Structures are given as structure tokens and as C-alpha cells.
Amino acid sequence: METEYVLNDHNKEEFPPAHTAEHLINQTMVRMFGCERSNNAHIERKKSKISYVLDHKPSRKEEKAIEQTMNELIAEDLPVTFEFVKRSEIPAGVSTDRLPDDASETIRLVRIGDYDVCPCIGRHVRSTSQIGRFEMLGTNWDEMTHTFRIRFKVVQ
């Protein structure tokens, strides 16, 4: 018997490869820089941009490491799976800070292998190899706000 879950309405139509890459880059930045997931992302089919608040401007070597890590994760062909849980059963370490105030009682968690898990109702690929190649198009650093913006695209 298949359970029908009532989730919040979703107001956008993501490009699944780029949206799944967004999950990967968020976790990559958390692991590499100890920052929080981005709360300022514009993810599109042709070009995407995503920003992070960091304690320092990443070096060119660190930028290359971000791109390399992303492409290694994509090549690993990690499965992208979903799990429905009640708010009270969300695993430790999974942040609910960005859920809307009117979020449903049932939350959909998206898992990418053992690499990332977060609440999300968007569309995703079935495995990371379907993302394509991750290309970093450029970066910007705002010294005053310590904001690091990455422009990227996924090439299929």
C-alpha cells in the first residue's frame, strides 16, 4: 500500500541536475569551510549562482578543490533517495531552520548517498552521475560581508 503524503505547495520548477548539484555544493562548502548551507541561491538550467558567508576569501587552490570535489561526487554515482518523516522524527543534525512556518507535519528528506541529507520538496536526479560535469564559471568575494559567491553550470 502506497502512502499519500500531504506536503507544502512548491512554487518553482527546478532543473533537476542543477538542483541536485546545489545539494552537493552546499554540503561540500559545509565540510570544507565549516559554514552554513547557502540561503542565497539562484539555480537555473544555463547558469546558477550561490553564496556563502565564510571566515576568509577562498584561495584559487580552494576554489579548484571545490570544483574537483563536486566532479568526484558526481562521478561516484551516489543514489538520490527520499524519505518521509514526521517533524518529531527528523534525524539529529538535519536542520529545519529554513522550513517555512506553515511547513507540513510530514517532511520529505532528500539523501545523496551518505554525503548529504536535508529537507526538500524539489525535483532531483536519481543518481549523481545524471548531473553531468560541474563547471565553476567564476567567483566573487565581498570583504565587508564576507560573502563568497560561486557562479556555476552543469554540463550534460
VOGU-589318 format. One record per residue (C-alpha): x, y, z. Coordinates in steps of 0.05 Angstrom, whole numbers, plus 32768, in hexadecimal, padded with zeros to 4 digits. Layout:
VOGU-589318
XYZ...
end
This chain:
VOGU-589318
800080008000801D80437FEB8015807C801D7FFE80BF8003802380F88027800A813F802B8044816E8021804881B98018803A81D77FD4807981E17FAB807D82217F8380B582137F5380CA81E27F1E811381D07F28814381B57EF5815181737F1A819C816C7F0981AC81B37F20817F81AE7F5D81A0816C7F7281E4818D7F6781CD81C47F9781C581907FCE820B81757FC0822C81BA7FBF820981CD8000822581908024826981998003826D81E1801D825681CC8062828C8197806582C481C0804682B782038069828C81F380A682578224808D820C821D808981E58207804C81D68240801C81988269802781A582917FE781A282657FAA818882707F64818A822C7F41817A822A7EF6818581FD7EBA81B9822A7E9781DD824B7ED181D682497F1D81F182737F5681F582637F9F821382897FDA82328277801C824A829E805982928288806782C8829C809782FA82A9805E82FE82B38013830C826E7FF4834E82687FD0835282517F878368820E7FA2832A82097FCD82FE821E7F92831C81E67F68831181B57FA282C781C87FA382C081B97F5982E981797F5E82C181607F99827F816E7F75829581477F3782AF810D7F62826B81097F868247810A7F44827380D27F28826680A87F67821E809F7F4D820180A77F9281B780957F98818680CD7FA5814E80B37FD1811380CF7FF780F780C0803C80B880DB805B80BB80E980A68091810D80D980AE814E80F380BA812C813680E380F481158114811F80ED815A810280FA818B8127812581B7815580FC8182816480C8817181AE80CC812981C480C7813A820E80CD8127821C808580E481FA808580AB822A807D8081823A80BA80468215809B806E81D78088804681978089804C816480C1806B8133809080AF8148807580D2812B8039811C812080448149811A8007818780EF801081C280ED7FE181E680AD7FF3820680B78037821E80FC802381E28129802F819C812A804C816D8165805181238176804D810E8186800680D0817F7FDB80F381907F99810281637F5D8143813C7F5A8168810A7F2E816980C17F4381B580BE7F4B81ED80F07F49820980D77F0781CB80F57EE681E2813B7EFA8218813F7EC5825881667ECF825C819F7F02827E81DD7EE7828F82187F13828682557EE782A282887F1982A082A27F60829982E37F8482AE82F67FCA828D832E7FF282BF83418029828D836A8050825983338058828A82F88050825D82DD801A827982AD7FE6824F82A57FA78259826C7F77823F826D7F30823982287F11821781FD7EDD820D81B37ED3821E81997E8E81FB815A7E78
end
